[in-house]
């Protein structure tokens, strides 16, 4: 599983990253969590608001910080 956090490093992006790692830990899963800060790459996903969560190439959430329980539903 490949997980990307799209954002420019704002506090919400950092919180989403933390929540993704917590969700993975609770689910007993391992995945690569990559932070994407390049504006061109972010816009290539069709994302206009950050943070955004991308799992295996599909945008799952845009413009909000999901809770670990909400993130785990995508696994």
N, C-alpha and C positions, 0 to 999 in steps of 0.2 A: 504494500500500500504506500502510495506517495501522497504526502500532505504538504500543501503550500499555504502560507499565510501571506496574503498580498497587502502591502501597506508600506508607508514611508517611515515606520519606526515610532509612531505615536504611542501614547500610553494604552490606547484601546488595542492596538496591534500587539503590544507586549502582553496584555491581559489575555487576548485570544490565544496567543502562543502558549501561555501558561496553562490555560484551560484545555487546550488540545493535548498537551503532554499529560495532564492529570487524567483526562478521559482515557487515553491510551493505557496509562498505568492501571487504572481501575478495571479496564477490560482485559488486562493481561496481554496486551498486544504491543508489538514493536513496529515502528514505522519511521521513515525518514521525514523529519519536519523541517521544511526549508522556508526561510523568510525571503520574500521577493520584494525588493524596494525599487527596482527600475520601473519608471513610469511607463515606458513603452511596452514592457512585458506585462505590466498590470493591465494596461488598456487592451492588450491583445486578447485578454480573456473577456472583454466586453464590460469590464468593471469600471464604474465611474465613482464609486464611493468605497472607502476603506474603513475598517479592515474587511477583507474578504477571505473566505475559506474555500480552498480547492482541494478536493480529494480525488485522486486518480484521474486528473484532468477535467473534472466536472465542478463547476462553481456551485457550492452548496449554500452559501450565505454571503450577503453583501451589506456593509454598512452597520453591522451590529456585532456585539460581543456575545457569542453563544456561551451558555453554561456548559460545564463538562457533561452533564446528563443529556443535553440537547445534541452535543457533538457525537456522543456515543451511539446515538440512533443511526448515524451515517455509516457506522462500521458494520 
